[in-house]
Amino acid sequence: MHFNFGFTTVQILWTLTFAALLVLLVVLLGRDRVRRFPWFTTSMVLTALRLLASRMLYGRIAPLTMSGIFLTLAVMESLVCVLVVVEIARRAFLGATRRSWIVGTLVLLSVGAAVLAAWGPWPPFKTLTADSAIAVLRLMQLVAQKTDLLSDVLTVELGLLVVLFGRRFKAGWHSHTQQIVIGLSTTSIAQMGMRGIWQQIALHAAPRSQAEYEHVIGLQEKLYNASSAIFLAVLVWWIVCLWINEPGTESAVEVPAASAGTSPAEPNAIPPEEKMPAGL
């Protein structure tokens, strides 16, 4: 017996991803995580907005206008991703010396710049400075792609540093900071892997028939679906991790509440404890 649900893989992944983003935003707001991770929350809002725009506007407005909207959102999201890297780094290595910050930043940026220069083609300068709407869109696309790639490289580097040295700066395994950066690093690795594989396919593929062309396009769709599935799994990871309080935080809040009505003169009184900080 065969079941025909009438939904494609892309539609199912889009629906689940959008729903997971909404749940994650509810968790961030309801559990008061926005105060600690404002740029991370902003990036999730922009991702949800971009997904919604792709579903509501695709094929319903003029192609040039649609490209302008999508590329504007892409540029904004890529820039916010860089700010997320800075935000997570400040949270993870709070208390590090200024010299360590300078050396670490220079090393991360040097590796990122090298990857950015070597990865992917750079269009001719004349095509980017031409006085036309198409040239503006091409420039926006280049900025979005290169900034996105830079943020992916920086995220992977930062994730490695946090896993190796985060415990020394109170960003251990059970901290929200490390849990967020692990998810970000996983997503970035998937994105770069997808780009690298597709770049190799595009360079060496030479379809000679319609069937071979459709096969290549089918490979591209499978790569995007795999990357989307990994991002969906990361969203579920963030929902679970950010819903749970960090070790020590919950008990520190509950103890003063339980002892609020107890007199200090009573023999069984529990001395009030200082409330531990909610974030590092």
N, C-alpha and C positions, 0 to 999 in steps of 0.2 A: 504494500500500500504506500502510495506517495502522497505527501502533504505539500500543498502549494500555498504558502503564506502570502505570496504577492509582494514580498519585501526583498530588496537586494541587500548584499552585505554592506554596501556603503550607507544605505538608509538605516539599517540596524545599528551600525557603529555610530552614526550621527546622532540618532535618538538616545542611545545609551550614554554617549559622551556628554551631550547637552544636559541630560538629566543628572549625571554625576557632577557636572560643574555647578548646577543649581544647588545640589545637596552640599557640595563643598563650601559654597558661599554661605549657605545657612549655618554650617558648622563654624565657619570663620566669624560670622557675626554673633551667633548664639553663644559660642564659647569664649568670646572676647579675645580672639586671636588677631583681629584687625589692628589693634593698637600696637602689637609687637611686629607684625609683618604687613605694613600698609602697601608696599610696592608689590609684594607677592599677591595680595588680594586684588590689587589693581590689574595685574597681569591676568588673573583668572577672569575678571570682569570683561576685559578686552577680548580674551579668547572666546568667552560665551557670546559676546556681541558679534564677533566675526563669524562664528558658526551660525548664529541666527540670521545675519545678513546674507550669508551664502545660500541659505535655504529660502529666504523671503524675496530676495532681489534677483537671483540668478534667472536669466531669460525673461525678465519682466520689465527691464529698463534698457536704455540704449547701451550698447557694449562699451562705448568710451566712458560714459558716466559710471557704469558699474565698475570698470577697471579703476577709475579714480577713487571710488569709495573703498574698494578692497585694498588698493595699494596704500591709501591713507591709514587704514586700520593696521595694515601690515607694518608700516613704518613706526606707528605709535607703539605697537606691541613689541617690536624688536628693540626699540629704545628703552621701554619699560623693563624688558628682560635684562638689559645691562644694569639698570638700577636695582633689580632684584639680586643680581650677583653681588653688588656693593652692599646691599642690606644684609644678606646672609653672611657675607664676610665679616661685617662689623659685629654681628651677633655671635658668630662662631669664635672669633678671636678677640673678644673683648678683654682688655688687659694686656695685650701684646705691646711690646716696646715700639717706639716710633721707627727704630732702625729695622726691626723685623717687618713692619708694615711696608716700608719703602722698598726693601729687598724683595719681599714677596710680590708686591705690586709690579715691580719692574720685570721680574721673572715671568709672571703670568701674562703680562702685556707683550713681552717679547715673543713668547711662544705663540700667543694669539695672533700677533701681527705676521709672524712667519707663515702660519697656516693660512691666514687670510690672503697673503700675497701669492701663495703657491696653489691654492685650491680654486679651481674654476677659472674660466676665461674672463678677461676684463675687456669690455667693449671699447672701441676707439673713442678718443676724447671728443672728436667732432660730432659724433652721433648723440652725445649727451648734452652738448651745448647748443644744439640747433634750436632755432626759434620756432617751435611747434609744440602742439599738445602731446604728440606722440613722444617727442624727446623728453618732455617733463615726466611722462609716465615711465619711460625707460630709466630715467635717473632715479625716480622713486623706487622702482623695482630693484635697481642695483643697490641702493642704500638699504632697503629692507633685507635683501638676500645677504649682503656682506655683514651687516650688523647682526643679523640672526646667526650667521655662522660664527662671528666673533663671540657672541654671548654663549653659544653652545660650547666652544672651546674653553672659554673661561669657566663655565659651569662645571665641566668635567674636571678641569684642573683644581678648582675650588673643592669639589666633592672629594677628590683624592686627598687633599690636604686636611679637610675636616675629618675624614675617616681615620687618617693617620695621627693627627695631632689635636683633634678637637677635644679629646678627653682632658688634656692638660689645661684647657681654657673653659671648662664646664660646658662643653658641647658634645657630650658623650652620646652613646647609642640611643638612649631613651629621651634625649632632648628633642624638642620640636625642630630646632635649627638643623640638626643632623638628619632628621627624618625628611625634612623638606628638601635639603640639598641632595639626598640620595635619590629622591624622586626626580628632581630636576636633572641630575646627572644621567639617570636612566633614560629619560626622555631625550636628552641631548645626544647620547650615544646612538639611540635609535634613529634620530633625525640625520645625524652625520653618516651613519651606516647606510641609510636609505639613499641619501644624496650620492655617496660614493659608488654604490652599486649601480644606481641608475645612470650615473655619469659614464661608467665603463660600458654599460649596455648601449647607451646612445652613441659612444665613440666607435664601437666595433660592430654594431648592428647595421646591416645593409639589406633591408627587406627587398626582395625581388618580386613579390606578389602580394595581393591583398591579404591572403591568409597569414603570411609572415609578418606583415605590418600589424594585423590584429593581434598576433601572438606577442609582439613587442609591447603593444599598448596594454595587453592583458597583464604582462609582467609588471608594468608600471603601476597598474591598479592594485595588484597584489602587494607590491612594496608599500604603497600608501596605506592599504588596509592593515598591514602588519604593524606599521608605525602607529596608526590610530589605535589599534588594539593594545599596544604597549602603553600609550598615553592613557587609555581608559583604565588599565590596571594600576597605573600610577595614581590616578584620581581616587580610586578606591583605597589605595594605600594611604593617601593624605587624609581622606575622610576618617578612616579608622584611627590613625595616629593623632590627628589634631582634635579628635573628639575626646581622647583620653588625656587627662592632665599629666604633666610631667611629674616624676617621682618627688614626693615631698610637698608638692604644692597643695594638693587636695587636703591632706591631713593638717597642714598648717592653717588652712582656712577653717576647718571644722572644729579644731580644738578650742579656739577662742569663743566660737559660737556656743559650744557645749558648756563652757565654764562661765558664760556671761551672767547667769543667775546664781552663782555660787559665791558665798561670802568668803573672803580670804581668812576670816577667823575660824571657819569651820575646820575640823580636823581632817576631813576628807576632801578639802578644797584642792582643786587643780590649779597650780599657778599659771597665769596667762603667759603665753609664749608670743614672741614676736612673729608677726606675719612674714613669711618668706616672700621674697620678690617673685612676682609672676613671671618675669622674664630675666634673661641673663644680661 
